[in-house]
Amino acid sequence: MNTLYYHIKLLRPLNVFTSGLAMLIASAILGTLQEIDTVILVMAVVMCYAGGANALNDVVDFEIDKINRPMRPLPSGNVKKQTALILSILLFGTGTLLCLELSETAKVIGIVIAMPLMVLYSKYLKGIPLLGNITIAFVLGLSFLFCGAAFENMSPMWIPMVLAFGLTLVRELVKDIADLKGDESVGLRTFPISAGIDKAIQLTVFLSACIGIGAFIPFINGTYNIWYGILLILGVEIPLGVVVVSLLNKPGISSATRGARILKFSTLTGLIAIYAGTF
């Protein structure tokens, strides 16, 4: 039973579940929940890709996690690297087979663009200043266009994509600050390492301000109603503000670690705000 637990933990089940829930909410925004077969396919593809990417990332980050996250399944010795790699391949393969049942545009987004970027990120792009952050933020944002493409209605998904991209970019930058010691130990050149923590915090503050202002534009121009504005403030604006104030008051790894946790569910809350704002 313990072995099964650690193999499930390897995939980061909460992250996988959240990715599936995001696609469910995206389908609700599109008004396509009644197309249950396609909804399930979209959720399954995204969840398989998310689990596969998480397992692969842990294989690649094995040495880093010995410092940053020693209790993760691989560095703790509870899961073998070879087993994690096989799980990753199986999940990517399953996600790809399921994706073949969707529209042509969805196939291109999922199989030709998103999946290769996930692999490239884990293996090559993660340690390149900002490029790795932008890549993973783009992939997460792309999942909403993928959902729209599956239902052949991409236009309502552009705002969720941009919001998810921005929030993920901030969170990935904050995570890089939190992971600085482990990343530095294996020679990665993330932005906080190459430019310093102070500049990384300055960039985080700037991006947070851009997201905070930009996210209100759909409310101001009447695209979404008052519920969007209220939920946006509660679930996105306030968490961003808390993270920024924390980093400015106490710059460092501990504040960044807390900030990454706070921002973990802001994208999901933003989606709920968009859905509520469409009524």
SVG drawing of the C-alpha trace seen along z (x, -y; Angstrom):
<svg xmlns="http://www.w3.org/2000/svg" viewBox="-27 -50 54 52">
<polyline fill="none" stroke="black" stroke-width="0.4" points="0.0,0.0 2.9,-2.4 4.4,-1.7 1.1,-2.6 0.9,-5.8 4.3,-7.0 3.7,-6.3 0.5,-8.3 2.3,-11.1 4.9,-11.1 2.3,-12.3 1.2,-15.2 -2.4,-14.1 -3.7,-17.5 -2.1,-19.2 -3.5,-16.6 -7.0,-16.9 -6.8,-20.7 -5.9,-20.5 -8.9,-18.3 -11.2,-20.6 -9.9,-23.6 -10.9,-21.9 -14.4,-21.1 -14.8,-24.8 -13.5,-25.8 -16.2,-23.6 -18.8,-25.2 -17.6,-28.7 -18.1,-27.4 -21.5,-26.1 -20.6,-22.6 -21.0,-20.5 -23.8,-18.5 -21.2,-17.1 -20.1,-14.8 -17.9,-12.5 -15.8,-15.4 -15.6,-16.9 -14.2,-13.6 -11.8,-13.3 -10.4,-16.8 -10.1,-16.3 -8.4,-12.9 -5.9,-14.2 -4.9,-17.2 -4.7,-15.1 -2.6,-12.4 -0.2,-15.1 0.0,-16.8 0.8,-13.6 3.4,-12.5 5.1,-15.9 5.2,-15.8 6.8,-12.4 9.3,-13.4 10.1,-16.6 10.9,-14.6 13.2,-12.3 15.1,-15.3 15.2,-17.2 16.4,-14.2 19.6,-15.9 17.9,-19.3 15.1,-17.7 17.6,-16.1 18.1,-19.6 14.8,-21.4 12.4,-18.5 14.2,-15.6 10.9,-13.9 9.6,-13.6 9.1,-10.0 12.3,-9.9 15.0,-11.5 13.5,-9.7 14.1,-6.4 10.4,-5.3 10.2,-5.3 12.9,-4.3 13.9,-6.7 13.3,-4.0 9.8,-3.4 9.0,-7.1 10.2,-7.4 8.1,-4.4 5.0,-6.0 5.7,-9.3 5.9,-7.6 2.7,-5.6 0.8,-8.7 2.1,-10.8 1.2,-7.9 -2.3,-7.4 -2.9,-11.2 -1.8,-11.2 -4.1,-8.2 -7.0,-10.0 -6.2,-13.2 -6.5,-11.5 -10.2,-11.3 -10.6,-15.1 -10.7,-17.7 -7.8,-18.4 -6.9,-21.7 -7.0,-20.1 -4.6,-17.3 -2.1,-20.0 -2.3,-21.9 -2.0,-18.8 0.3,-16.5 2.4,-18.8 2.8,-21.8 2.0,-21.2 3.5,-17.7 6.9,-18.4 7.1,-21.7 6.5,-19.8 9.4,-17.4 11.7,-20.2 11.0,-22.3 11.9,-19.4 15.0,-18.5 16.4,-21.7 14.5,-24.9 13.9,-24.9 17.3,-26.4 17.3,-29.1 16.4,-32.5 12.8,-33.4 12.5,-31.2 11.7,-28.2 9.1,-30.2 7.5,-31.5 7.4,-28.0 5.5,-26.4 3.2,-29.4 2.4,-29.2 1.7,-25.4 -0.7,-25.9 -2.4,-28.8 -2.5,-26.7 -4.7,-24.1 -7.6,-26.4 -7.2,-27.0 -7.0,-23.2 -10.3,-22.9 -11.9,-25.5 -10.4,-23.7 -11.9,-20.4 -15.4,-22.0 -14.4,-24.1 -15.0,-27.3 -11.7,-28.9 -12.7,-32.6 -14.1,-32.5 -10.9,-30.8 -8.5,-33.7 -9.1,-35.6 -8.7,-32.4 -5.5,-31.6 -4.0,-35.1 -5.0,-35.1 -3.6,-31.6 -0.4,-32.5 0.2,-35.6 -0.6,-34.0 1.5,-30.9 4.4,-33.1 4.4,-34.9 4.1,-31.7 6.9,-30.0 9.1,-33.0 8.3,-32.9 9.0,-29.1 12.4,-29.8 13.2,-32.1 12.1,-29.4 14.2,-26.7 17.3,-28.9 19.6,-26.7 18.8,-23.4 18.8,-24.9 22.2,-26.7 23.7,-23.4 23.3,-21.7 24.3,-24.6 20.9,-25.9 20.7,-29.5 17.2,-30.5 16.4,-34.2 16.9,-34.6 20.3,-33.0 21.4,-34.9 20.0,-38.3 19.7,-38.0 16.7,-37.7 16.1,-41.5 15.6,-41.8 13.5,-38.7 11.3,-40.2 11.1,-43.5 10.0,-41.6 7.4,-39.6 6.0,-42.9 5.9,-44.4 4.2,-41.3 1.7,-41.1 0.8,-44.8 0.3,-44.1 -2.0,-41.1 -3.9,-42.9 -4.7,-45.8 -5.1,-43.7 -7.5,-41.2 -10.0,-44.0 -10.3,-45.1 -12.9,-42.4 -15.0,-43.8 -14.5,-47.4 -15.5,-46.9 -18.5,-44.8 -17.3,-41.4 -18.0,-39.9 -20.4,-41.0 -20.0,-42.1 -19.5,-38.6 -16.4,-38.4 -15.1,-41.5 -15.9,-40.4 -14.4,-36.9 -11.4,-38.3 -10.6,-40.6 -11.1,-37.8 -9.3,-34.9 -6.7,-36.7 -6.0,-40.3 -5.8,-39.8 -3.5,-36.7 -1.2,-38.6 -1.1,-41.5 -0.3,-39.3 2.6,-37.6 4.0,-41.0 3.8,-42.6 5.4,-39.5 8.3,-39.5 8.9,-43.2 8.8,-43.1 10.9,-39.9 12.8,-39.1 14.0,-35.5 13.3,-31.9 10.8,-31.4 8.6,-34.2 8.8,-32.8 7.8,-29.3 4.7,-30.7 3.9,-32.8 4.1,-29.9 1.6,-28.0 -0.8,-31.0 -0.8,-31.4 -1.3,-27.7 -5.1,-27.9 -5.4,-31.5 -5.8,-30.3 -8.7,-28.0 -10.3,-30.9 -9.9,-33.1 -11.7,-30.6 -14.5,-30.4 -14.7,-34.2 -14.9,-34.1 -17.7,-31.5 -19.6,-33.4 -19.1,-36.6 -20.9,-35.1 -24.3,-34.9"/>
</svg>
